[in-house]
Amino acid sequence: MKNKALITTTLLLLAIGIAGNIYSYLVGPLVPSEFFNNPLEYFILNVAIYLAIYQLIKAGTITKTKYWHLLNGAFSIIILGVLFKIQHWVVANYILGFGLGAIVLIYALRFKNKTQKRTFDYLKLMWVCSFFITKALVLNKIIGQEYSYFSVFILIITYLYFVFTINPNSKLNRT
């Protein structure tokens, strides 16, 4: 199992990040900060999330399709929007919203054109849509940052489903 260490590390970081966030919610933050209520737990959870996303992309087939190039273009638009946001230009939110919406549309189009749709594909679609739509709504201050935990919850479910059923190294894999 070549990915065993990476999967174990990701699962451990997810568990620590979630436990730390629950502890901070119930008791209070371990380290007070102006920017985050729980900076350590926030950092650990984000590292775990990015590791999980990396593993899902690496194991997927989207990098071998024409949609990958379209997604790269949408990510470029988001980077441009972030640069505009740093400069405090008025059009930054529109550019970011367009880039985030483009990712949702591209991924939904890819999902629609797939011939075989499995539970894992539905979970990934739910995560992509919830993550990018939530980010666009938080960016425009329509909803609060706390709603982004919904997409984290869907990502964790998707990742656990991947680890225990889809992963070729999984003992539970029956395909």
MARVEXVEX-755022 format. One record per residue: residue number from 1; chain; x negated, y, z of N, C-alpha, C, O in turn. Coordinates in nm, 2 decimals. Layout:
! residues N
 num cadena   n.xx   n.yy   n.zz  ca.xx  ca.yy  ca.zz   c.xx   c.yy   c.zz   o.xx   o.yy   o.zz
 NUM      A      X      Y      Z      X      Y      Z      X      Y      Z      X      Y      Z
...
***
This chain:
! residues 175
 num cadena   n.xx   n.yy   n.zz  ca.xx  ca.yy  ca.zz   c.xx   c.yy   c.zz   o.xx   o.yy   o.zz
   1      A  -0.08  -0.12   0.00   0.00   0.00   0.00  -0.09   0.12   0.00  -0.14   0.16   0.10
   2      A  -0.10   0.19  -0.11  -0.18   0.30  -0.12  -0.12   0.43  -0.06  -0.19   0.52  -0.02
   3      A   0.01   0.44  -0.05   0.08   0.55   0.00   0.12   0.54   0.15   0.19   0.63   0.20
   4      A   0.08   0.43   0.21   0.13   0.41   0.35   0.08   0.52   0.44   0.16   0.56   0.53
   5      A  -0.04   0.56   0.43  -0.09   0.67   0.52  -0.01   0.80   0.50   0.02   0.87   0.60
   6      A   0.01   0.83   0.37   0.08   0.96   0.34   0.23   0.95   0.39   0.28   1.05   0.45
   7      A   0.29   0.84   0.37   0.43   0.82   0.41   0.44   0.82   0.57   0.53   0.89   0.62
   8      A   0.35   0.75   0.63   0.35   0.75   0.78   0.32   0.89   0.83   0.39   0.93   0.93
   9      A   0.23   0.97   0.77   0.20   1.10   0.82   0.33   1.19   0.80   0.36   1.27   0.89
  10      A   0.39   1.18   0.68   0.51   1.26   0.66   0.62   1.23   0.76   0.68   1.32   0.81
  11      A   0.65   1.10   0.78   0.75   1.06   0.87   0.72   1.11   1.02   0.81   1.16   1.09
  12      A   0.59   1.10   1.06   0.55   1.15   1.19   0.57   1.30   1.20   0.62   1.35   1.30
  13      A   0.53   1.37   1.10   0.55   1.52   1.10   0.69   1.56   1.10   0.73   1.66   1.17
  14      A   0.77   1.49   1.02   0.92   1.52   1.03   0.98   1.50   1.17   1.05   1.58   1.21
  15      A   0.94   1.39   1.23   0.99   1.36   1.36   0.94   1.46   1.46   1.02   1.51   1.54
  16      A   0.82   1.50   1.46   0.76   1.60   1.55   0.83   1.74   1.52   0.87   1.81   1.62
  17      A   0.84   1.78   1.40   0.91   1.90   1.36   1.05   1.91   1.40   1.10   2.01   1.46
  18      A   1.13   1.80   1.38   1.27   1.80   1.42   1.28   1.80   1.57   1.36   1.88   1.63
  19      A   1.20   1.72   1.64   1.20   1.72   1.79   1.17   1.86   1.85   1.23   1.90   1.94
  20      A   1.07   1.92   1.79   1.03   2.05   1.83   1.13   2.16   1.81   1.15   2.24   1.90
  21      A   1.20   2.15   1.70   1.31   2.25   1.67   1.43   2.22   1.77   1.49   2.32   1.81
  22      A   1.46   2.10   1.80   1.57   2.07   1.89   1.53   2.12   2.03   1.61   2.18   2.10
  23      A   1.40   2.09   2.07   1.36   2.14   2.20   1.36   2.29   2.21   1.41   2.34   2.31
  24      A   1.31   2.36   2.11   1.31   2.50   2.11   1.46   2.56   2.11   1.48   2.66   2.17
  25      A   1.55   2.49   2.05   1.69   2.53   2.05   1.75   2.52   2.19   1.82   2.60   2.23
  26      A   1.72   2.41   2.25   1.78   2.38   2.38   1.71   2.45   2.50   1.78   2.51   2.58
  27      A   1.58   2.46   2.49   1.50   2.52   2.61   1.45   2.66   2.58   1.45   2.74   2.66
  28      A   1.40   2.68   2.46   1.34   2.80   2.42   1.21   2.77   2.35   1.16   2.66   2.37
  29      A   1.15   2.87   2.28   1.03   2.84   2.20   0.91   2.82   2.30   0.90   2.88   2.40
  30      A   0.82   2.73   2.25   0.70   2.71   2.33   0.60   2.83   2.32   0.54   2.86   2.42
  31      A   0.60   2.89   2.21   0.51   3.00   2.19   0.60   3.12   2.14   0.65   3.12   2.03
  32      A   0.61   3.23   2.22   0.69   3.34   2.17   0.63   3.41   2.06   0.50   3.42   2.05
  33      A   0.71   3.46   1.97   0.66   3.53   1.85   0.76   3.63   1.80   0.88   3.61   1.82
  34      A   0.71   3.73   1.73   0.80   3.83   1.67   0.87   3.77   1.55   0.98   3.81   1.52
  35      A   0.79   3.69   1.47   0.84   3.65   1.34   0.93   3.53   1.34   1.03   3.52   1.27
  36      A   0.89   3.43   1.42   0.97   3.31   1.43   1.00   3.28   1.57   0.92   3.31   1.66
  37      A   1.11   3.21   1.60   1.15   3.17   1.73   1.06   3.05   1.77   1.03   3.04   1.89
  38      A   1.02   2.97   1.68   0.94   2.85   1.71   0.84   2.83   1.60   0.85   2.75   1.51
  39      A   0.72   2.91   1.60   0.63   2.91   1.49   0.56   2.77   1.47   0.54   2.73   1.36
  40      A   0.53   2.70   1.58   0.46   2.57   1.57   0.55   2.47   1.50   0.51   2.40   1.41
  41      A   0.67   2.46   1.55   0.76   2.36   1.50   0.80   2.39   1.36   0.82   2.30   1.27
  42      A   0.82   2.52   1.33   0.85   2.57   1.19   0.74   2.53   1.10   0.77   2.48   0.99
  43      A   0.61   2.55   1.14   0.50   2.51   1.05   0.49   2.36   1.03   0.47   2.32   0.92
  44      A   0.50   2.28   1.14   0.50   2.14   1.12   0.61   2.08   1.03   0.58   2.00   0.95
  45      A   0.73   2.13   1.05   0.84   2.09   0.97   0.82   2.13   0.82   0.85   2.05   0.74
  46      A   0.77   2.25   0.80   0.74   2.29   0.66   0.63   2.20   0.59   0.65   2.17   0.48
  47      A   0.53   2.17   0.67   0.43   2.08   0.61   0.49   1.94   0.57   0.46   1.89   0.47
  48      A   0.57   1.89   0.66   0.64   1.76   0.64   0.73   1.77   0.51   0.73   1.68   0.43
  49      A   0.80   1.88   0.50   0.89   1.90   0.39   0.81   1.91   0.26   0.85   1.84   0.16
  50      A   0.70   1.98   0.26   0.62   1.99   0.13   0.56   1.86   0.10   0.55   1.82  -0.02
  51      A   0.52   1.78   0.20   0.46   1.64   0.17   0.57   1.55   0.11   0.55   1.48   0.02
  52      A   0.69   1.56   0.17   0.80   1.48   0.12   0.84   1.52  -0.03   0.86   1.43  -0.11
  53      A   0.84   1.65  -0.06   0.87   1.70  -0.19   0.77   1.65  -0.29   0.80   1.60  -0.40
  54      A   0.64   1.66  -0.25   0.53   1.61  -0.33   0.54   1.46  -0.36   0.53   1.42  -0.48
  55      A   0.58   1.38  -0.27   0.59   1.24  -0.29   0.71   1.21  -0.38   0.71   1.12  -0.46
  56      A   0.82   1.28  -0.36   0.94   1.26  -0.44   0.91   1.30  -0.59   0.95   1.23  -0.68
  57      A   0.84   1.41  -0.61   0.81   1.45  -0.75   0.71   1.35  -0.81   0.72   1.31  -0.93
  58      A   0.61   1.31  -0.73   0.51   1.21  -0.78   0.57   1.08  -0.82   0.53   1.02  -0.92
  59      A   0.66   1.03  -0.75   0.73   0.90  -0.77   0.84   0.91  -0.88   0.88   0.81  -0.93
  60      A   0.88   1.03  -0.91   0.99   1.05  -1.01   0.94   1.05  -1.15   0.82   1.04  -1.18
  61      A   1.04   1.06  -1.24   1.01   1.06  -1.38   1.02   1.20  -1.45   1.01   1.22  -1.57
  62      A   1.06   1.30  -1.37   1.08   1.43  -1.43   0.96   1.50  -1.49   0.97   1.57  -1.59
  63      A   0.84   1.46  -1.44   0.72   1.52  -1.50   0.69   1.47  -1.64   0.61   1.53  -1.71
  64      A   0.76   1.36  -1.68   0.74   1.31  -1.81   0.84   1.35  -1.91   0.85   1.29  -2.02
  65      A   0.93   1.44  -1.88   1.04   1.48  -1.96   1.02   1.63  -2.01   0.94   1.70  -1.96
  66      A   1.11   1.66  -2.10   1.11   1.80  -2.15   1.16   1.90  -2.05   1.13   2.02  -2.05
  67      A   1.23   1.85  -1.95   1.29   1.94  -1.84   1.18   1.99  -1.75   1.19   2.09  -1.69
  68      A   1.07   1.92  -1.75   0.95   1.96  -1.66   0.90   2.09  -1.71   0.86   2.18  -1.63
  69      A   0.89   2.11  -1.84   0.84   2.23  -1.90   0.94   2.35  -1.87   0.90   2.46  -1.84
  70      A   1.07   2.32  -1.88   1.17   2.42  -1.85   1.16   2.46  -1.70   1.17   2.58  -1.66
  71      A   1.14   2.36  -1.61   1.13   2.39  -1.47   1.00   2.47  -1.44   1.01   2.56  -1.36
  72      A   0.89   2.44  -1.51   0.77   2.52  -1.49   0.80   2.67  -1.53   0.75   2.76  -1.47
  73      A   0.88   2.69  -1.64   0.91   2.83  -1.68   1.00   2.90  -1.57   0.98   3.01  -1.55
  74      A   1.09   2.82  -1.51   1.17   2.88  -1.41   1.09   2.91  -1.28   1.11   3.01  -1.22
  75      A   0.99   2.82  -1.25   0.90   2.85  -1.14   0.82   2.98  -1.17   0.79   3.05  -1.08
  76      A   0.78   2.99  -1.29   0.70   3.11  -1.33   0.79   3.24  -1.31   0.73   3.34  -1.27
  77      A   0.92   3.23  -1.34   1.01   3.35  -1.32   1.01   3.38  -1.17   1.02   3.49  -1.13
  78      A   1.02   3.27  -1.09   1.03   3.29  -0.94   0.90   3.36  -0.89   0.90   3.45  -0.81
  79      A   0.78   3.31  -0.94   0.65   3.38  -0.90   0.65   3.52  -0.94   0.61   3.61  -0.87
  80      A   0.70   3.55  -1.06   0.71   3.69  -1.11   0.80   3.77  -1.01   0.77   3.89  -0.98
  81      A   0.92   3.71  -0.97   1.01   3.78  -0.88   0.94   3.80  -0.74   0.97   3.91  -0.68
  82      A   0.86   3.71  -0.70   0.79   3.72  -0.57   0.69   3.84  -0.58   0.68   3.92  -0.49
  83      A   0.62   3.85  -0.69   0.53   3.96  -0.71   0.60   4.09  -0.71   0.55   4.19  -0.65
  84      A   0.72   4.10  -0.78   0.80   4.22  -0.78   0.85   4.25  -0.63   0.86   4.37  -0.60
  85      A   0.88   4.14  -0.56   0.93   4.16  -0.42   0.82   4.22  -0.33   0.84   4.31  -0.25
  86      A   0.70   4.17  -0.35   0.58   4.23  -0.28   0.57   4.38  -0.31   0.53   4.45  -0.22
  87      A   0.59   4.42  -0.43   0.58   4.56  -0.47   0.70   4.64  -0.43   0.71   4.76  -0.45
  88      A   0.81   4.57  -0.38   0.93   4.64  -0.34   1.00   4.70  -0.46   1.07   4.81  -0.44
  89      A   1.00   4.63  -0.57   1.07   4.68  -0.69   1.21   4.64  -0.68   1.24   4.53  -0.63
  90      A   1.30   4.72  -0.73   1.44   4.70  -0.72   1.49   4.57  -0.79   1.58   4.50  -0.74
  91      A   1.43   4.54  -0.90   1.48   4.42  -0.98   1.43   4.29  -0.92   1.46   4.18  -0.98
  92      A   1.36   4.29  -0.82   1.30   4.16  -0.77   1.40   4.06  -0.73   1.39   3.94  -0.76
  93      A   1.51   4.10  -0.66   1.61   4.00  -0.62   1.68   3.95  -0.74   1.72   3.83  -0.74
  94      A   1.70   4.03  -0.84   1.77   3.97  -0.96   1.68   3.87  -1.03   1.73   3.77  -1.08
  95      A   1.55   3.90  -1.04   1.46   3.80  -1.11   1.45   3.68  -1.02   1.45   3.57  -1.08
  96      A   1.44   3.69  -0.89   1.43   3.57  -0.81   1.57   3.49  -0.82   1.56   3.37  -0.83
  97      A   1.68   3.56  -0.82   1.81   3.49  -0.83   1.82   3.42  -0.96   1.87   3.31  -0.97
  98      A   1.77   3.48  -1.07   1.77   3.42  -1.20   1.69   3.29  -1.20   1.73   3.19  -1.26
  99      A   1.57   3.30  -1.15   1.48   3.19  -1.14   1.53   3.07  -1.06   1.53   2.96  -1.10
 100      A   1.59   3.10  -0.94   1.65   3.00  -0.86   1.77   2.94  -0.93   1.79   2.81  -0.92
 101      A   1.85   3.02  -0.99   1.97   2.96  -1.06   1.93   2.88  -1.18   1.99   2.78  -1.21
 102      A   1.82   2.92  -1.25   1.77   2.84  -1.36   1.73   2.70  -1.32   1.75   2.61  -1.39
 103      A   1.66   2.69  -1.21   1.62   2.56  -1.16   1.74   2.47  -1.13   1.74   2.35  -1.17
 104      A   1.84   2.53  -1.07   1.96   2.45  -1.04   2.03   2.40  -1.17   2.07   2.29  -1.19
 105      A   2.04   2.49  -1.27   2.10   2.46  -1.40   2.02   2.35  -1.47   2.08   2.26  -1.53
 106      A   1.89   2.37  -1.48   1.80   2.27  -1.55   1.81   2.14  -1.48   1.82   2.04  -1.55
 107      A   1.81   2.13  -1.35   1.81   2.00  -1.29   1.95   1.94  -1.30   1.96   1.82  -1.32
 108      A   2.06   2.02  -1.30   2.19   1.96  -1.32   2.21   1.91  -1.46   2.27   1.81  -1.49
 109      A   2.15   1.98  -1.56   2.15   1.94  -1.70   2.08   1.81  -1.72   2.12   1.72  -1.79
 110      A   1.96   1.80  -1.65   1.89   1.67  -1.65   1.97   1.56  -1.59   1.97   1.45  -1.65
 111      A   2.03   1.58  -1.48   2.11   1.48  -1.42   2.23   1.44  -1.51   2.26   1.32  -1.52
 112      A   2.29   1.53  -1.57   2.40   1.50  -1.66   2.36   1.42  -1.78   2.44   1.33  -1.82
 113      A   2.24   1.44  -1.83   2.19   1.36  -1.95   2.13   1.23  -1.91   2.09   1.15  -2.00
 114      A   2.11   1.20  -1.78   2.06   1.07  -1.74   2.16   0.96  -1.78   2.28   0.97  -1.76
 115      A   2.10   0.85  -1.83   2.19   0.74  -1.86   2.23   0.66  -1.74   2.35   0.62  -1.73
 116      A   2.14   0.63  -1.65   2.16   0.56  -1.53   2.15   0.65  -1.41   2.05   0.71  -1.39
 117      A   2.26   0.66  -1.34   2.26   0.74  -1.22   2.28   0.65  -1.10   2.37   0.58  -1.08
 118      A   2.18   0.67  -1.01   2.18   0.59  -0.88   2.21   0.68  -0.76   2.21   0.80  -0.78
 119      A   2.22   0.62  -0.65   2.25   0.70  -0.53   2.13   0.79  -0.51   2.16   0.91  -0.46
 120      A   2.01   0.75  -0.53   1.89   0.84  -0.51   1.90   0.96  -0.60   1.86   1.07  -0.56
 121      A   1.95   0.95  -0.72   1.97   1.06  -0.82   2.07   1.16  -0.76   2.05   1.28  -0.77
 122      A   2.18   1.11  -0.71   2.28   1.20  -0.65   2.22   1.27  -0.53   2.25   1.39  -0.51
 123      A   2.14   1.20  -0.45   2.08   1.27  -0.33   1.99   1.38  -0.37   1.99   1.49  -0.31
 124      A   1.91   1.35  -0.47   1.81   1.45  -0.52   1.89   1.57  -0.58   1.85   1.69  -0.56
 125      A   1.99   1.55  -0.65   2.07   1.66  -0.71   2.13   1.74  -0.60   2.13   1.87  -0.60
 126      A   2.19   1.68  -0.50   2.24   1.75  -0.38   2.14   1.83  -0.31   2.16   1.95  -0.27
 127      A   2.02   1.78  -0.30   1.91   1.85  -0.23   1.87   1.97  -0.31   1.86   2.08  -0.26
 128      A   1.84   1.95  -0.44   1.80   2.06  -0.53   1.90   2.18  -0.53   1.86   2.29  -0.52
 129      A   2.03   2.14  -0.55   2.13   2.24  -0.55   2.14   2.31  -0.42   2.15   2.44  -0.42
 130      A   2.15   2.24  -0.31   2.16   2.31  -0.18   2.04   2.39  -0.15   2.05   2.50  -0.09
 131      A   1.92   2.34  -0.18   1.80   2.42  -0.14   1.79   2.55  -0.22   1.77   2.66  -0.16
 132      A   1.81   2.55  -0.35   1.79   2.67  -0.43   1.91   2.76  -0.42   1.89   2.89  -0.42
 133      A   2.03   2.71  -0.41   2.14   2.80  -0.39   2.13   2.87  -0.25   2.16   2.99  -0.24
 134      A   2.09   2.79  -0.15   2.08   2.85  -0.01   1.97   2.96  -0.01   1.99   3.06   0.05
 135      A   1.86   2.93  -0.08   1.75   3.03  -0.09   1.80   3.16  -0.15   1.76   3.27  -0.11
 136      A   1.88   3.14  -0.26   1.93   3.26  -0.33   2.02   3.34  -0.24   2.02   3.47  -0.24
 137      A   2.11   3.27  -0.17   2.20   3.34  -0.08   2.13   3.40   0.04   2.17   3.51   0.08
 138      A   2.03   3.34   0.09   1.96   3.40   0.21   1.88   3.52   0.16   1.87   3.62   0.23
 139      A   1.82   3.51   0.04   1.74   3.62  -0.02   1.83   3.74  -0.03   1.78   3.85  -0.01
 140      A   1.95   3.73  -0.07   2.04   3.84  -0.09   2.12   3.88   0.03   2.21   3.96   0.03
 141      A   2.08   3.81   0.14   2.14   3.84   0.28   2.29   3.82   0.28   2.37   3.89   0.35
 142      A   2.34   3.72   0.20   2.48   3.68   0.20   2.51   3.58   0.31   2.61   3.59   0.38
 143      A   2.41   3.49   0.34   2.42   3.41   0.46   2.29   3.42   0.54   2.19   3.47   0.49
 144      A   2.29   3.37   0.66   2.17   3.37   0.74   2.07   3.26   0.72   2.11   3.16   0.65
 145      A   1.95   3.28   0.76   1.84   3.18   0.75   1.88   3.05   0.81   1.83   2.95   0.76
 146      A   1.96   3.04   0.91   1.99   2.92   0.98   2.06   2.82   0.89   2.06   2.70   0.91
 147      A   2.12   2.87   0.78   2.19   2.78   0.69   2.10   2.70   0.60   2.14   2.60   0.54
 148      A   1.97   2.74   0.60   1.87   2.66   0.52   1.84   2.53   0.58   1.79   2.44   0.51
 149      A   1.88   2.51   0.71   1.86   2.37   0.77   1.95   2.27   0.70   1.92   2.15   0.71
 150      A   2.06   2.31   0.64   2.14   2.21   0.57   2.06   2.14   0.46   2.07   2.02   0.44
 151      A   1.99   2.22   0.38   1.91   2.16   0.27   1.80   2.08   0.33   1.76   1.98   0.27
 152      A   1.74   2.11   0.44   1.64   2.03   0.51   1.70   1.90   0.55   1.63   1.80   0.53
 153      A   1.82   1.90   0.60   1.88   1.78   0.64   1.90   1.69   0.52   1.88   1.56   0.53
 154      A   1.95   1.74   0.41   1.97   1.66   0.29   1.83   1.61   0.24   1.83   1.49   0.19
 155      A   1.73   1.69   0.24   1.59   1.64   0.20   1.55   1.53   0.29   1.49   1.43   0.24
 156      A   1.57   1.53   0.42   1.53   1.43   0.51   1.60   1.30   0.48   1.54   1.19   0.47
 157      A   1.73   1.31   0.45   1.81   1.19   0.41   1.76   1.13   0.28   1.74   1.01   0.27
 158      A   1.73   1.22   0.18   1.68   1.17   0.05   1.54   1.11   0.07   1.52   1.00   0.01
 159      A   1.46   1.17   0.15   1.32   1.11   0.17   1.33   0.98   0.24   1.26   0.88   0.20
 160      A   1.41   0.97   0.34   1.42   0.84   0.41   1.48   0.73   0.32   1.44   0.62   0.32
 161      A   1.58   0.77   0.24   1.63   0.67   0.14   1.52   0.63   0.04   1.51   0.51   0.01
 162      A   1.44   0.72   0.00   1.32   0.69  -0.09   1.23   0.60  -0.02   1.18   0.50  -0.08
 163      A   1.19   0.63   0.10   1.09   0.55   0.17   1.14   0.40   0.20   1.06   0.31   0.18
 164      A   1.26   0.39   0.23   1.31   0.26   0.27   1.38   0.18   0.16   1.40   0.06   0.18
 165      A   1.41   0.24   0.05   1.47   0.16  -0.06   1.41   0.18  -0.19   1.39   0.08  -0.26
 166      A   1.37   0.30  -0.23   1.32   0.32  -0.37   1.17   0.30  -0.38   1.12   0.25  -0.48
 167      A   1.10   0.33  -0.28   0.95   0.32  -0.28   0.91   0.18  -0.32   0.95   0.08  -0.26
 168      A   0.82   0.17  -0.42   0.78   0.04  -0.46   0.70  -0.04  -0.36   0.70  -0.16  -0.36
 169      A   0.65   0.03  -0.26   0.58  -0.04  -0.15   0.67  -0.08  -0.04   0.63  -0.15   0.06
 170      A   0.80  -0.05  -0.04   0.89  -0.08   0.06   0.93  -0.23   0.07   0.94  -0.29  -0.04
 171      A   0.93  -0.28   0.19   0.97  -0.42   0.20   1.12  -0.44   0.17   1.17  -0.55   0.14
 172      A   1.20  -0.33   0.18   1.34  -0.34   0.16   1.38  -0.33   0.01   1.50  -0.34  -0.02
 173      A   1.29  -0.30  -0.07   1.31  -0.27  -0.21   1.36  -0.41  -0.28   1.28  -0.50  -0.27
 174      A   1.47  -0.41  -0.34   1.53  -0.53  -0.39   1.53  -0.53  -0.55   1.57  -0.62  -0.61
 175      A   1.48  -0.42  -0.61   1.48  -0.41  -0.75   1.35  -0.47  -0.81   1.34  -0.47  -0.94
***
